[in-house]
Amino acid sequence: MYKKVLQTAGVLSLLAALPNTAHAGAWTAKQGDTYLKGALNYFDTSSRFGEEGTFENFRNQNFNVYFEYGVQDNLTFFATGSLTDLENRADGVETSNTGVGDIELGLRYRLIDGPVIVSLQGLFKAPYLYSENAELPLGNGQEDYEGKILFGSSFGPLGYGGLELGYRLRSDAPVDEFRFLVEYGFDVSEQVYLRTKLDGIHAVQSSDVADVAGPVTVPGGGPFGGGPQLLPDAQSLNPQLPLEFDLGRIEYTAGYKFGGGLAAEITGTTAIYGDNTLRGTNIQVALVASF
């Protein structure tokens, strides 16, 4: 099977301190309220954490859409997906692919509406809109299930803070993951706001299946026949698809509110530590609307 594509950074970049612009972390949208974010992302790197292997350069540019809707005051539905253009060079060979990757669907339920907001969140990753057998696949073709507990608190004029703790169950060969996120944001003025996040993903255990950075040659007469091909448990040419990895990222966002529920954001997300995954910085420009 092909392995997990790291989903685009900053999908849940939502602000509690700016109720007319977005909703953050543990907060839920009011019944009937809608939040929509369209974002252009660009990521290009020639470096990774861990062994380099045959990897030389990888580029991921995509247009991501995030949507949420207040089903009830304490229950929010959300969904996200990306139109993605990938290009990879490994061992002197270039491959590319374009299309819609994994779709994520989820619900956030607010348990406690007090000085500290507490919510539960469930997420399902749907890998049904692309071919997992592509030479440079857009996803690993496998379903993921994630549960989170989220905490949030407003600090008045000092902004807000949030904490998220979660577990992602990854089907078949990919290793399950612990996930955490720490967030802080505040208003600089009536129009300008800043936000930062520390986002971590940690494999529960080491994979017992070796990652292979590309096709392998199988001797003739074996169960898969002869010649170069991808084994079911081998990593594809997409270096964002490891069986297991650790990754820590820091995100820094500046936003400007135009009024009427519209705002623009620019975000940088930098990998600051990790193992068996890519280094680099994702640059994002986004337009958000709340109505």
URPEJO-V493114 format. One line per field, one symbol per residue. phi: phi as a letter, one per 30 degrees, with the letter a starting at -180 (. if undefined). psi: psi as a letter, one per 40 degrees, with the letter a starting at -180 (. if undefined). burial: I if it has 24 or more other ideal C-beta (glycine too) atoms within 12 Angstrom, else O. A space follows every 50 residues. Layout:
phi->???
psi->???
burial->???
This chain:
phi->.dcddddedidcdbcddbddcabchddcddeidbbbbcbccbbbabbbdj ddicdcabbbbaccccbbbddbecbbcbaaabcbbcbbbbhiccbaabld ddccbabbcddbcbecdbbcbbbbcccccacdcddbddadibdcbbbbcb baacciddjbbbbbbbbcccdideddbcbbacbbbaddadccbbbbbcbb bbddaddccddbdkdbccedjddcicjdacdeccdddddcbddaacabbc cbbbbbcdjiicabbbbcbcdcalaiaddkbccbbbcbbba
psi->iiihhhihifdfgihdegdedahibeiiiiheiihhhhhhihhhieiiha hdaehdihhhhihhhhhihhdidehhhiiiiihihihihhfehhiiihah aihhiiihhhdhgadhhhiihiihhhfeeiheeidgieieeiiihhiihh iiihfbeeaiiihhhihhhhibdiiiiiiihhihiihdaddhiiiiihhi hhhdiiiehhihfaiihhiieaeeaiihihideiiaeheefidiiihhih ihhhihheifeiiiihhhhhheiihfiiiahhhhhihihh.
burial->IIIIIIIIIIIIIIIIIIOIIIIIIIIIIIOOIIIIIIIIIIIOIOOIII OOOOIIIIIIIIIIIIIIIIOOOOIIIIIIIIIIIIIIIIOOOOIIIOII IIIIIIIIIIOOOOOIIIIIIIIIIIIOOIOIOIIIIIIIIIIIOIIIII IIIIOOOOIIIIIIIIIIIIOOIIIIIIIIIIIIIIIOOOOOIIIIIIII IIIOOOIOOOIIIIOIOOOOOOOOOOOOOIIOIIIIIIIIIIIIIIIIII IIIIIIIOOOOIIIIIIIIIIOOIIIIIIIIIIIIIIIIIO
